[in-house]
Amino acid sequence: MSYKSWFDSHAQKHKKIVNKLSACGNTQEEVIKYFEFENMLKEEPAFCPLYRENKKCHEIEYLNCYLCACPNFRFSDEGVEKVEEKIKYSFCAINSKDGKAGVYGDTIHQDCSNCRVPHAKSYVEAHFDLDWKKIMKDSPI
């Protein structure tokens, strides 16, 4: 699956949940709380393939899934640049100290597995918008 197809598919899943919560009159705080890992695991098992395994994408105590995919993640399915005969497809716009470039054969992809930035409640609150695509507007390049 390409980055773009995942991005578009995820945006649709996210929007469906947000629309359901909005129709019930949920506040911003209630929407953010709904997206906590433990609740999503139970209420939205199709949202993430890791939920089937009761597994988190990041091993942290508090994990909020509202910003699954980080607003600082940049990607291009055509490639961002060539680096020493390898093609880089994604990177971190803030160059997080907890992220790294993962080299897989002749490709380079951002490895965010050690980064917790978008999953903190305070970060979600600071960047909150009911429209996930607005938050993520700079990701596809």
C-alpha positions in Angstrom: 0.0 0.0 0.0 1.4 3.4 -0.9 1.6 6.2 1.6 -1.0 8.2 -0.2 -3.5 5.4 -0.4 -3.0 4.7 3.4 -3.4 8.4 4.1 -6.7 8.7 2.2 -8.1 5.5 3.6 -7.1 6.5 7.2 -8.7 10.0 6.7 -12.0 8.3 5.7 -11.9 6.0 8.8 -11.1 9.0 11.1 -13.8 11.2 9.6 -16.4 8.5 10.0 -15.6 8.2 13.8 -15.4 12.0 14.3 -18.8 12.4 12.4 -20.4 9.8 14.7 -19.0 11.5 17.8 -20.0 15.0 16.6 -23.5 13.8 15.8 -23.9 12.7 19.4 -22.8 16.2 20.6 -19.4 15.2 22.0 -17.1 18.0 23.0 -13.5 18.3 21.9 -12.4 16.9 25.2 -14.7 13.9 24.8 -13.5 13.3 21.3 -9.9 13.3 22.4 -10.7 10.9 25.3 -12.6 8.6 22.9 -9.4 8.2 20.8 -7.4 6.9 23.8 -5.8 3.5 22.9 -7.7 1.4 25.4 -11.1 2.8 24.3 -10.3 2.6 20.6 -9.2 -1.0 21.0 -12.7 -1.8 22.4 -14.9 0.5 20.4 -13.2 0.8 17.0 -11.3 -2.5 16.4 -11.1 -1.9 12.6 -9.4 1.5 13.0 -5.9 0.0 13.3 -4.5 -3.4 12.3 -2.5 -3.5 15.5 -5.7 -3.5 17.6 -6.3 -7.1 16.5 -3.2 -8.1 18.3 -3.9 -5.8 21.3 -0.6 -4.1 20.4 0.4 -0.4 20.6 2.4 1.2 17.8 4.5 2.8 20.5 5.2 1.2 23.9 4.1 4.1 26.1 1.7 4.1 29.0 -0.7 6.8 27.6 -1.3 6.6 23.9 -3.8 8.7 22.1 -4.7 7.6 18.6 -6.3 10.8 17.3 -3.1 11.8 15.5 -2.3 8.3 14.1 0.2 9.6 11.6 2.1 12.6 12.8 1.5 16.1 11.4 5.4 16.3 11.2 5.6 13.3 8.9 6.3 14.1 5.3 6.0 11.7 2.4 6.0 11.3 -1.3 5.2 8.0 -3.1 7.5 9.2 -6.0 10.4 9.9 -3.6 11.5 13.0 -1.8 15.2 12.8 -2.8 18.0 10.5 -3.7 20.6 9.9 -1.0 23.7 7.9 -1.9 21.9 5.8 -4.6 18.9 5.2 -2.3 15.5 6.9 -2.7 14.1 8.6 0.4 10.3 8.4 0.6 9.6 10.1 3.9 11.1 12.2 6.7 10.4 14.1 9.9 9.8 17.8 9.4 11.0 18.6 12.9 13.9 16.1 12.8 12.8 14.6 16.1 15.7 13.2 18.1 13.5 10.1 18.7 13.1 9.4 15.0 15.5 8.0 12.5 15.9 7.2 8.9 15.3 3.5 8.2 17.2 2.0 5.4 15.5 -0.9 3.6 17.5 -2.1 0.6 17.6 0.8 -1.8 14.9 2.8 0.0 14.8 5.1 3.0 11.7 5.6 5.1 11.2 7.6 8.3 11.2 5.3 11.4 9.0 7.0 14.0 8.7 3.9 16.3 10.6 5.6 19.2 8.8 9.0 18.8 5.9 9.8 21.1 5.2 13.4 19.9 1.8 13.1 18.3 0.3 10.7 20.9 0.4 12.9 23.9 -2.9 14.4 25.0 -1.3 17.9 25.2 -0.1 17.6 21.6 -3.5 16.4 20.4 -5.2 19.3 22.2 -2.8 21.9 20.8 -3.3 20.7 17.2 -6.9 19.6 17.4 -9.3 20.0 14.5 -12.3 17.8 13.7 -10.9 17.5 10.2 -7.8 15.2 10.4 -6.8 16.2 6.9 -6.5 19.8 7.9 -4.1 18.9 10.7 -2.2 16.7 8.2 -2.3 19.1 5.3 1.5 19.4 5.0 2.2 15.6 5.1 1.9 14.7 1.5 4.5 16.6 -0.6 
